[in-house]
């Protein structure tokens, strides 16, 4: 899992049928000292500005209600406390 921050959302009226009804969020993550942007399916009701836990790969797909959905990144938790980690400064 990786920690990310939700920075936006995507509205898509046309998408794969197994993605219908899912919220798609844009997240900023830090990897190797650089910031990257990824798109993740929200499974927990996260909102813009929240720090979240993101899983990728097959773990993301099986975290979905429909584990046949074409998903490579999924938000699986909302971070309540970071113990003074300065992740997104």
GIJO-V348382 format. One record per residue. SS is DSSP state (hx for helix, st for strand, lp for the rest). PHI is phi in degrees with one decimal (999 if undefined). OMEGA is omega in whole degrees, -180 to 180 (999 if undefined). Layout:
# GIJO-V348382
ss: {SS SS}
phi: {PHI PHI}
omega: {OMEGA OMEGA}
This chain:
# GIJO-V348382
ss: {lp st st st st st st st st st lp lp lp lp lp lp hx hx hx lp lp lp st st st st st st st st st lp lp st st st st st st st st st lp lp lp lp lp lp lp lp st st st st st st lp hx hx hx hx hx lp lp lp lp lp lp lp lp lp lp st st st st st st lp lp lp lp lp lp lp lp lp lp lp}
phi: {999 -130.1 -98.3 -137.4 -124.7 -73.5 -117.7 -178.8 -135.5 -119.7 -107.1 -133.1 -79.8 -120.8 -156.8 -55.3 -57.7 -81.2 -100.1 -60.2 91.2 -100.2 -86.5 -109.2 -119.1 -98.2 -125.9 -102.7 -128.6 -107.4 -135.4 53.3 80.4 -118.9 -87.2 -124.9 -113.7 -129.7 -107.8 -137.4 -82.4 -88.6 -110.0 -128.6 83.8 -73.6 -129.7 -61.6 94.1 -87.3 -84.1 -133.9 -97.4 -121.7 -113.0 -127.1 72.1 -64.9 -63.5 -66.0 -63.1 -76.7 -79.6 -83.0 -60.8 -100.5 -75.8 -99.0 -70.3 -79.0 -121.9 -114.3 -145.9 -139.4 -82.9 -118.3 -165.7 -111.1 -78.8 -87.8 -147.8 -115.1 52.7 62.9 -72.7 -104.4 -84.7 -120.4 -111.0}
omega: {176 177 178 176 180 -178 180 178 180 174 -178 -179 177 179 178 -176 -179 176 -180 179 180 177 -179 -177 176 -177 175 178 175 176 179 176 178 179 177 176 177 177 -177 174 -179 178 -173 179 180 179 -179 180 -179 172 -172 172 -177 173 -176 177 -176 177 178 -178 -177 176 -179 174 176 -175 173 -178 180 -175 178 178 -180 175 -175 179 175 -178 178 -176 -176 -179 176 173 178 -174 -174 176 999}
